[in-house]
Amino acid sequence: MNAKTHVFELSLEGRQIEEAVAGLFHTLLFHRTMGKFNYKQEGSYSIGTVGVVDVDCDFIDCTYVRAASDSLDRSLKQEIIGFRDVLRSSESGGSGQISLEFYQKKKGRWLFSPESILWEIWTIKVDVIQLANEHERQICRDKVGEVLGDKILEIAEIMNRNDQYLPKMPNQSELELVFDTSIPDVQPYLYKISYQTTGPSSSSVGTTMKKFIKDTLAFS
């Protein structure tokens, strides 16, 4: 199976990394999460509801929604903070990427572990920019808010397409091959997060953001 791959590029201030990545990953997981399955008997089940929480960003002019699960939020935040800290360190070069990868497990033969098969990959490439003063930070706050809002809408449009692959609904004995059942209040599709730094950036996105800020200052 060839996993569908989507890539977003963002140019951010260091303090915006956590919120920007969380906004996109929470949006993705909201679309890829179900309520807990309650099996009455094999092949007969009901699915619980997923609550919604509005999240207002502190450093970006943006509000997004996430599943109302503190456990899912903590798990996601731990990975994102790790990426943020590495990216903001002097060794990173100010550029990196983080991926949210959805997968399913295929039972292996006797004595062999299940095989993990990726079916969807979402990657965010981040270029960290340095700003000189609070005026520039306010311009960046507004601009990143616009970009993030556009990306969230784009995710929703992609999720609503008819060509989206989703694993077949499993029976009770195979539930853990498709869903993460470790979270007490919701049940996302199995996923993992990976990240890396990519060294000094020559990203056109970062150059465009800096030019936008410079041009805005010129007319203000």
C-alpha positions in Angstrom: 0.0 0.0 0.0 1.3 3.5 -0.9 0.5 5.9 1.9 -1.1 9.2 0.9 1.3 12.0 1.7 0.6 15.7 2.5 3.1 18.4 3.2 2.6 21.8 4.7 5.4 24.5 5.0 5.3 27.1 7.7 7.6 30.0 8.6 7.3 30.6 12.4 8.8 32.5 15.3 10.2 30.1 17.9 7.4 30.7 20.3 4.8 29.9 17.7 6.1 26.3 16.9 4.1 24.5 19.6 0.8 26.2 18.8 1.1 26.0 15.1 1.9 22.3 15.0 -0.7 21.5 17.7 -3.4 23.3 15.7 -2.7 21.2 12.6 -2.2 17.9 14.3 -5.2 18.3 16.6 -7.3 19.2 13.5 -6.1 16.0 11.8 -6.7 13.8 14.8 -10.1 15.3 15.3 -11.0 13.9 11.9 -9.2 10.6 12.6 -10.7 9.9 16.0 -13.9 8.1 17.1 -15.6 7.6 20.4 -15.0 4.4 22.3 -16.4 1.2 20.8 -18.9 -0.8 22.8 -19.3 -4.3 21.6 -22.6 -6.1 22.4 -21.5 -9.2 20.6 -19.1 -9.9 17.8 -20.1 -7.8 14.8 -22.5 -5.7 16.8 -21.3 -2.5 18.4 -22.0 1.1 19.2 -19.6 4.1 19.1 -19.5 6.8 21.8 -19.3 10.5 21.0 -16.3 12.7 20.8 -16.5 16.0 22.6 -15.1 19.3 21.2 -12.9 21.9 22.9 -12.0 25.3 21.4 -8.4 26.3 21.8 -7.3 30.0 21.6 -3.6 30.4 20.7 -1.5 32.8 22.7 1.1 33.7 20.0 -0.9 33.2 16.8 -4.2 35.0 15.9 -6.1 31.7 15.5 -8.6 29.4 17.3 -8.9 25.7 16.5 -10.9 22.8 17.8 -9.6 19.5 19.3 -11.2 16.4 20.6 -12.1 16.8 24.3 -9.6 14.3 25.5 -7.0 15.4 28.0 -5.1 12.1 27.5 -4.9 12.5 23.8 -3.8 16.2 24.2 -1.1 15.2 26.7 0.3 12.5 24.4 0.4 14.8 21.4 1.8 17.8 23.4 4.7 15.7 24.7 5.9 14.9 21.1 5.4 18.5 19.9 7.3 20.0 22.8 10.2 17.6 22.0 10.2 18.8 18.4 10.0 22.5 19.5 12.9 22.2 21.9 15.1 20.5 19.4 14.2 23.0 16.7 15.0 26.0 19.0 18.3 24.6 20.0 21.4 26.1 18.5 22.3 22.8 16.8 19.1 22.6 14.7 19.9 25.4 12.2 16.4 26.7 12.6 14.7 24.3 10.2 13.1 20.9 10.6 10.0 18.8 10.0 7.5 16.8 12.0 5.2 14.1 10.7 2.0 12.6 11.9 1.7 9.1 10.4 -1.4 6.9 10.5 -0.9 3.1 10.2 -2.6 -0.2 10.7 -1.2 -3.5 11.8 -1.2 -6.7 9.9 -1.0 -9.9 11.8 2.3 -11.6 11.3 2.8 -15.3 11.0 3.3 -17.4 14.1 6.1 -16.1 16.3 6.4 -12.9 14.2 5.3 -9.5 15.4 2.5 -7.7 13.5 3.6 -5.6 10.5 2.9 -1.9 10.6 1.5 -0.5 7.3 1.4 3.3 6.8 -1.7 4.6 5.0 -1.5 8.4 5.6 1.3 10.8 6.3 1.1 14.5 7.2 4.3 16.4 7.3 4.9 20.0 8.6 8.1 21.6 7.5 9.1 24.5 9.8 11.5 27.3 9.1 12.2 29.4 12.3 12.6 33.1 11.7 14.1 35.7 14.1 12.2 39.0 14.5 13.7 42.3 15.7 10.9 43.9 17.8 7.3 43.6 19.0 5.9 45.4 15.9 7.3 42.6 13.7 6.0 40.0 16.1 2.5 41.4 15.9 2.6 41.3 12.1 3.9 37.7 12.2 1.2 36.8 14.7 -1.5 38.0 12.3 0.0 36.6 9.1 0.7 33.1 10.7 -2.9 33.2 11.9 -4.1 33.6 8.3 -1.9 30.9 7.0 -2.8 28.4 9.8 -6.5 29.1 9.2 -6.1 28.3 5.5 -4.3 25.1 6.3 -7.0 24.0 8.7 -9.7 24.6 6.1 -7.6 22.7 3.5 -7.4 19.7 5.9 -11.2 19.8 6.3 -11.6 19.8 2.5 -9.2 16.9 2.0 -10.9 14.9 4.7 -14.3 15.4 3.1 -13.2 14.0 -0.3 -14.6 10.7 -1.4 -11.2 9.3 -2.3 -9.9 9.2 1.2 -8.6 5.8 2.4 -9.7 4.5 5.8 -9.0 1.0 7.2 -11.9 -1.4 7.2 -13.8 -1.4 10.4 -12.4 -4.3 12.4 -14.2 -6.9 14.5 -13.6 -6.9 18.2 -10.7 -9.3 18.2 -8.8 -7.1 15.7 -9.7 -3.6 17.1 -6.1 -3.0 18.3 -4.8 -3.6 14.8 -6.6 -0.4 13.6 -7.3 1.8 16.6 -5.3 3.1 19.6 -7.4 1.6 22.5 -5.1 2.8 25.3 -6.8 6.2 25.6 -9.7 6.0 28.1 -12.2 8.4 26.4 -11.6 8.4 22.7 -10.3 6.0 20.0 -8.0 7.5 17.3 -6.7 5.5 14.4 -3.2 4.2 15.2 -0.7 6.9 14.7 2.9 7.8 15.5 4.9 11.0 15.4 8.5 11.5 14.1 10.6 14.6 13.7 14.0 15.7 12.6 16.0 18.8 12.0 17.2 19.6 8.5 20.0 22.1 9.1 20.2 25.7 7.9 17.2 26.6 5.8 17.0 28.3 2.4 13.2 27.9 2.5 11.3 30.2 0.1 8.5 30.3 2.8 10.8 31.8 5.3 12.1 34.4 2.8 8.5 35.2 1.8 7.5 35.8 5.4 10.5 38.1 6.1 9.7 40.0 2.9 6.0 40.3 3.9 7.0 41.7 7.3 9.5 44.2 5.8 6.9 45.4 3.2 4.2 45.8 5.9 6.6 47.9 8.0 7.4 50.1 5.0 3.7 51.0 4.6 2.9 51.3 8.3 
